[in-house]
Amino acid sequence: IDMYVEGIFDLYELFMYYEIQPADKKEQHFANMMDKAANRYFPVFEKVLRDHGQDFLVGNQFSRADVQLLDTILMAEEFKPDILAKFPLLQSFKARISNIPTIKKFLQPGSQRKPPTPDEDIPKVMAIFS
């Protein structure tokens, strides 16, 4: 579980850092994160699901790795809605995990999912991480 979570978080970080990129680097960062999502990370998780043959990433029970992967998929789709077009098992995974009652409720409009960082806060964030 930890191994998958760490791998997923590497991609998640790319998405998080996008919004604090300077304007002149956003396009390059966007291309890099979409390339890594589509050609490095998502193919690996597609293979894991295919080889494992179960509904979840580890064993046959729901874990933190499943939540982290779903959240990262949702974030990727915010940037590029068709990012999962070449990944049918990830599409099925997303649908399956999104329909777990508590997650389904959380994903409804008006849920507590964190909104993007306001533009006026970005200089503060950049100062902290610099």
URBEL-V548704 format. One line per field, one symbol per residue. ss: DSSP state (h for helix, s for strand, l for the rest). Layout:
ss = ???
This chain:
ss = lhhhhhhhhhhhhhhhhhllllhhhhhhhhhhhhhhhhhhhhhhhhhhhhhhlllllllllllhhhhhhhhhhhhhhhhllllllllhhhhhhhhhhhllhhhhhhllllllllllllhhhhhhhhhhhl
